[in-house]
Amino acid sequence: MTLNSRKKSKELIFLQRHHNHGHPNKPPHMINHKANIKALQQSGCEVIISVCSTGTMVKDFPPGKVALAGQYIDFTGVSTSFNDTFAVFTSVTEPFSSGLNAQLETKLRESQNFSLSEKMYYTYWLAQGPHFETRAEVDAIAKLGGEMVGMTMAREVKLANELDIPYSAICISSNWAAGREPGDPSAELSHDLVSSQANERLDPVMESILSLLE
């Protein structure tokens, strides 16, 4: 597809990770991330903007807020790399593109009426999936530095870094993580509800992506 602004247009390739209307959904732990990221590279993508639905475990990232990933933690023990034959060690001290993040942050603040003091960067914890987490797991994740939890993005950004493709992750807080629902720590999680809540917050996402054309 082509995105058009008043100043310029840009070709955009949309890749649906695992949820596609009218087709069977692929569970998150079965996504072929290497094929996806390699296809984006071979298609000539200059940058990758990821959109993620996440469960939140911190009060300053309540459901409905849209922010950015600043770091990730992956303790799944599942290796994801293009370098399975030769030893290549990729630095991911700062895994996300600071330049892309700065541009996206400006529009995300504006579209959500956030002041400059509003926190906009959070640490993403990669869960193996496809099960949601237990309350005990969420408590442990929070103690180890996780602020939001998802099942896909960290593997993508590792691969993008290996290919030197700038990568940013726009994260929608779609639900409270297990045990964090205010007033109802035993609340069950529903994938359909999580997805619908994330879909309701796509306007700030699209505005921030379109701002890259300005």
Secondary structure, 3 states (H helix, E strand, C coil): CEEECCCCEEECCCCCCCCCCCCCCCCHHHCCHHHHHHHHHHCCCCCEEEEEEEEECCCCCCCCCEEEEEEEEECCCCCCCCCCCCCCCCCCCCCCCHHHHHHHHHHHHHHCCCCCCCCCEEEEEECCCCCCCCHHHHHHHHHCCCCEEECCHHHHHHHHHHCCCCEEEEEEEEEECCCCCCCCCCCCCCHHHHHHHHHCCHHHHHHHHHHHHC
